Amino acid sequence: PLPSVLLINFIMTTFWFFGIHGANMVGVVTTPITTAALAANMEAYTAGAPMEYIFAGSVNSVFGNWITYNAILMVIFTVCRSSQLKSVAKIAIVPSIFNINEPSIFGIPTVLNVYTYIPLLICSMINFSSYYLLASAGILGKFCMSLPFTVPGPLAAALASMDIKTVFLWAGLLVVDYFIAMPF
């Protein structure tokens, strides 16, 4: 259910704020759930039956803050005047495309930084809620495949869900996240 995943996102983002790897901390609880759901969805997909689970596989990462970190870097490139932040962004952009956000997390830094915590928290809620509502309405496919975490977000969304429409949602959320992060 959506409120549970939003609570998980709140906890993960808050752990990251304090410098603790949020996904690793909550993964102890969530990974067995998302893995079982992913297996059930794949079984349904191969049988030609409707997939039941939205919170499956890497959906929470793909439609979570992986998008937001890219948006924050875009804000730094387009709006920020700090040469130090622009230097960090130049180093962080390529890893961020491949969902490796530690250069941003520790270089900007996002740890103990309320100016990144607030947009990360808001965006993670909007990003996942948007996907969840569209998937539950049957407009977008549900995740049924496991991919390496380094597959870029839009490609991971399309391949894991077997639905090209997820790419458009991902791109749209990147734009939304950009405008949410801009004032911060």
Order of alpha helices (4+ residues) and beta strands (2+ residues): alpha-alpha-alpha-alpha-alpha-alpha-alpha-alpha-alpha
